[in-house]
Amino acid sequence: MLFRSIITDLGNKRKIELIRDIRREINLYFQIPIDILLYDNNEFNERSIHPATLEYKILKQGILVNG
């Protein structure tokens, strides 16, 4: 199973709406199970400073694909 962490400006949409849109687009190309973690910049920054969180591990060991 793959998971992707996405940090973005949520704009006027709720997280669940954006996740559904992202999943719909990904499913056009890949038919594998995927977990999507969606954060706004502030939320990710707050959580990534704590070493016990997944966000900290993503910050330290994750791979930046586009940004």
Helices and strands as residue ranges (DSSP letters): E 2-7, H 15-27, E 34-39, H 41-48, H 54-61
